[in-house]
Amino acid sequence: MKKSIYALLFIHLIVFVISCDKAEDSDMASAPQGSEMTTVGNTTHGECKSLYTRTISELVQLKTTNNGLLNIKHIDAILNCAAGKITFDCNAGNGIIYITEKEESTSANCTCPYDLEYTVKLPGYGKYKLIINGYEFGEFDFKANTDITLNKRLSPSM
């Protein structure tokens, strides 16, 4: 069980936020679902949270903004306790959003949960599968009124 927990913590050390961007096309319906976009960016985040406040699930709250962008809040993302600047890489297309969250510094020998927030622009409205740091959070419909919470239950059998 300890190995599974350490593996989970190590994998989550690569954590940070999303911002998938495409050309400045305000008509989301005109963007083909099959097109791909790659974006690198920074996230907004709070301080390292106490491990005692951690739940058994990581949550991702998704909400469409007035500009047709997708606001993402990654709750209880595990990073090292001295992460420094947190960045991310995002590749979106073909119905899948891949996000890799990364820390500026990986020298600390401890981890803690962070709440991360960022906004992304996707190729178009439609059904997407969200994968953050190699973990699938599930599928959702990105549309003008998206407001949904996805969770990934933390399991010792990973």
N, C-alpha and C positions, 0 to 999 in steps of 0.2 A: 504494500500500500504506500509506503514511503517513496518507493521508486516512482510510482504513478504520480504522486503529488509533486515530486521534484521535476518530473518530466513536464507536467502541466505548467508549473511555475517557469521552467526554462523556456518553454514554447511561448508563454505570454510575455517574456522579457522583450520580445520583438514588437511590442504593442505601440500603435498610434493611429491617427485619424485619417478620414477619407475626404477626398475632394476630387471627384471625377468630373472632368470638364470636357465639353465639346465645343465646336464652333459656336459663335454668337448667333444661334438660330432660336428665336423666341417661340417658333411653332414646333412644339415637341412632337407632334404627330408626323411632321415631315421628315424626322430623323429615322432612318431605318433601324430596326431592332438589332440587326446583324452588325452594324458598325461598331468599331472598338475605339476606346479612348484610354490613354494612359496619363495619369496625373501624379505629381509629387507635391506635397504640401505640409503645412504645420497644423497643429490642432490647438484648441483652447482646452485647458484642463485645470482641475483643482489640485490641491495638495495631496500628498500621499495619505490615504485613509488608514485608520486603524484596522488591522486584520479582524478585530472583534466585531466590526460593523459589516463584514462581508457576508453575503448570502451564499446559498449553494448554487446560484445561477449567475451567469453573466447576462446582462440585458442589453439589448440594442433597441433604442426608441427611434422610429423613423417617422418623419413628418414632412409633407410637401409645404414649401414656403410660398408666399404670394408671387414670387418670381419664377415659379416652376422648378425650383431647385429642391434637392432632398437634404434635409437637416438630419444629421445622425448623432445620437448620443450613445456612446459605448460606456455602460455603467459597470464598475468593478473590473476594469481591464487590468491585468497583472503586469507590472513593470518593476524594474529594480527601484529601490527606495531612494536612489540618487540619480534619477533618469536624466536630469537636465532637460534640454530641448527635446520634445517628442515630435517626430515627423511620421509621415506615412507615404506609401506608394499605393496607387489604385489603378486597376485595369478593369474597365467595364465594357461589356459587349456580349453579344450572342446570348443574352439572358442571364449572364453571370457577372457579379461584382466581386472581384478579388481585392482584398485590402491587406497590406502588411504594415503593422505599426512598429516603429523603431525608436530606440532611445539614443540620445547623443552620447551618453556614457554608459558602459556596461561594467564598470569597475567595482561597483558596490556588491557586497556579498549578502544582500537581503532583497526581498521583494515586498510589494504592497499593492493594494488596489487603487486605481485612479478612475475618475470619471472624465472621459474625453468627449469633446464635441467638435463637429466640423460640418461643413456644407459642401455638397457635391452636385455637379451637373451631369446627368446621365444622357446617353445617346437618344433616348426617347421614352415615352410612356410604354408600359407593358409589364410583363411578369419577369421578375428577377430572382435569382438565388444569391443570397449574401454569404460570402465566406471571408472571415477575418482571421488572420494568422493561421490559416489551415483548418479552421473549425467552421463547419457549416451551421449557420444560425437558422436557416430555413428559407422558404420562398415567400414573396410578397408581391402585390400588384402596385406598381408605381403609377399613380394617376394624380389628377389635380387635387384630390382631397385625401391623400394617403396620411393616415395617423394610426400607427400600429406599433406594438412592442413584440420583439422576437427574443427568445432566450435560449441559452445553451446551458443545460444542466451540467454542473461539474460532477464528474463521475470518477471514482478511484480506479475503475477498470479501463481507463484510456490506455 
